[in-house]
Amino acid sequence: MIFIAISKFTPQFSMEAATPLLRAEARAAWDLHMVGKIFAIHFDQVALKGIVLVEAASREDVPDILQALPLVSEGLIEFDVYHLGPFGGLEGLFSQAD
């Protein structure tokens, strides 16, 4: 299943605490990508949020996967997780009346 995870800062976040972890964060994200756990990662420059597409067996598995990221494991960021599925609203465009 595919999930979108959107980061948010925890109260413990500071740039001083995060900066030394950023190289390890990038490496961990790359490692997760290479094993097929993360297949896209983006950053919203305005909202300052990471947007990660995660492949997982269940929603409950996503936090465990993201725990490999140092900013998560150090408690500086956390993620809101949403399950992505097909958009059924398009079905109305193809009614049998056509």
C-alpha positions as a Markdown table, in Angstrom:
| # | Residue | x | y | z |
|---|---|---|---|---|
| 1 | Met | 0.0 | 0.0 | 0.0 |
| 2 | Ile | 1.0 | 3.6 | -0.6 |
| 3 | Phe | 1.0 | 6.2 | 2.1 |
| 4 | Ile | 1.9 | 9.9 | 2.1 |
| 5 | Ala | 3.6 | 11.1 | 5.2 |
| 6 | Ile | 3.9 | 14.8 | 5.9 |
| 7 | Ser | 6.4 | 16.0 | 8.4 |
| 8 | Lys | 5.8 | 18.4 | 11.3 |
| 9 | Phe | 8.2 | 19.8 | 13.9 |
| 10 | Thr | 7.9 | 18.6 | 17.4 |
| 11 | Pro | 8.3 | 21.1 | 20.3 |
| 12 | Gln | 11.9 | 19.8 | 20.7 |
| 13 | Phe | 12.9 | 20.9 | 17.2 |
| 14 | Ser | 15.5 | 23.5 | 16.7 |
| 15 | Met | 17.9 | 24.2 | 13.8 |
| 16 | Glu | 20.8 | 23.8 | 16.2 |
| 17 | Ala | 19.7 | 20.3 | 17.1 |
| 18 | Ala | 18.8 | 19.4 | 13.5 |
| 19 | Thr | 21.8 | 20.6 | 11.6 |
| 20 | Pro | 24.3 | 18.0 | 12.8 |
| 21 | Leu | 21.8 | 15.3 | 11.8 |
| 22 | Leu | 21.0 | 16.4 | 8.2 |
| 23 | Arg | 23.8 | 14.4 | 6.4 |
| 24 | Ala | 22.7 | 11.2 | 8.3 |
| 25 | Glu | 19.1 | 12.1 | 7.5 |
| 26 | Ala | 19.8 | 12.3 | 3.8 |
| 27 | Arg | 21.7 | 9.0 | 3.9 |
| 28 | Ala | 18.9 | 7.3 | 5.8 |
| 29 | Ala | 16.3 | 8.6 | 3.3 |
| 30 | Trp | 18.5 | 7.3 | 0.5 |
| 31 | Asp | 18.9 | 3.9 | 2.1 |
| 32 | Leu | 15.1 | 3.6 | 2.6 |
| 33 | His | 14.6 | 4.5 | -1.1 |
| 34 | Met | 17.1 | 1.9 | -2.2 |
| 35 | Val | 15.3 | -0.9 | -0.3 |
| 36 | Gly | 11.9 | 0.3 | -1.7 |
| 37 | Lys | 10.4 | 1.7 | 1.5 |
| 38 | Ile | 10.4 | 5.3 | 0.3 |
| 39 | Phe | 9.8 | 5.9 | -3.4 |
| 40 | Ala | 9.6 | 9.7 | -3.4 |
| 41 | Ile | 10.6 | 12.5 | -1.0 |
| 42 | His | 10.0 | 16.2 | -1.5 |
| 43 | Phe | 10.2 | 19.3 | 0.5 |
| 44 | Asp | 7.7 | 22.2 | 0.6 |
| 45 | Gln | 10.0 | 25.3 | 0.8 |
| 46 | Val | 7.2 | 27.6 | 2.0 |
| 47 | Ala | 5.5 | 25.4 | 4.6 |
| 48 | Leu | 8.8 | 23.7 | 5.6 |
| 49 | Lys | 7.4 | 20.2 | 5.5 |
| 50 | Gly | 8.8 | 17.0 | 4.1 |
| 51 | Ile | 6.4 | 15.0 | 2.0 |
| 52 | Val | 7.3 | 11.3 | 1.7 |
| 53 | Leu | 5.6 | 8.6 | -0.3 |
| 54 | Val | 6.1 | 5.4 | 1.7 |
| 55 | Glu | 5.4 | 1.8 | 0.6 |
| 56 | Ala | 4.2 | -0.3 | 3.6 |
| 57 | Ala | 2.0 | -3.3 | 4.3 |
| 58 | Ser | -0.1 | -1.3 | 6.7 |
| 59 | Arg | -0.5 | 2.2 | 8.2 |
| 60 | Glu | 0.9 | 0.9 | 11.5 |
| 61 | Asp | 4.1 | 0.0 | 9.7 |
| 62 | Val | 4.8 | 3.6 | 8.4 |
| 63 | Pro | 6.1 | 5.1 | 11.8 |
| 64 | Asp | 8.4 | 2.1 | 12.2 |
| 65 | Ile | 9.9 | 2.7 | 8.7 |
| 66 | Leu | 10.2 | 6.5 | 9.3 |
| 67 | Gln | 11.9 | 5.8 | 12.6 |
| 68 | Ala | 15.1 | 5.1 | 10.6 |
| 69 | Leu | 15.3 | 8.8 | 9.9 |
| 70 | Pro | 17.5 | 10.5 | 12.5 |
| 71 | Leu | 15.3 | 13.6 | 12.8 |
| 72 | Val | 12.5 | 11.2 | 13.8 |
| 73 | Ser | 14.5 | 9.0 | 16.0 |
| 74 | Glu | 15.8 | 12.0 | 17.9 |
| 75 | Gly | 12.3 | 13.3 | 18.4 |
| 76 | Leu | 12.7 | 16.5 | 16.3 |
| 77 | Ile | 10.1 | 15.8 | 13.7 |
| 78 | Glu | 7.1 | 13.4 | 13.4 |
| 79 | Phe | 4.7 | 12.6 | 10.5 |
| 80 | Asp | 1.0 | 12.7 | 9.8 |
| 81 | Val | 0.3 | 9.6 | 7.7 |
| 82 | Tyr | -2.4 | 9.2 | 5.1 |
| 83 | His | -3.3 | 6.1 | 3.1 |
| 84 | Leu | -3.5 | 6.8 | -0.7 |
| 85 | Gly | -6.0 | 4.9 | -2.8 |
| 86 | Pro | -7.9 | 5.3 | -6.0 |
| 87 | Phe | -10.2 | 8.3 | -6.4 |
| 88 | Gly | -13.6 | 6.9 | -6.8 |
| 89 | Gly | -15.1 | 10.3 | -7.7 |
| 90 | Leu | -14.1 | 9.8 | -11.3 |
| 91 | Glu | -16.4 | 6.8 | -11.7 |
| 92 | Gly | -19.4 | 9.1 | -12.2 |
| 93 | Leu | -17.8 | 10.3 | -15.5 |
| 94 | Phe | -18.3 | 6.9 | -17.0 |
| 95 | Ser | -22.0 | 6.1 | -16.2 |
| 96 | Gln | -23.8 | 3.5 | -18.2 |
| 97 | Ala | -26.0 | 6.3 | -19.7 |
| 98 | Asp | -23.2 | 7.2 | -22.1 |
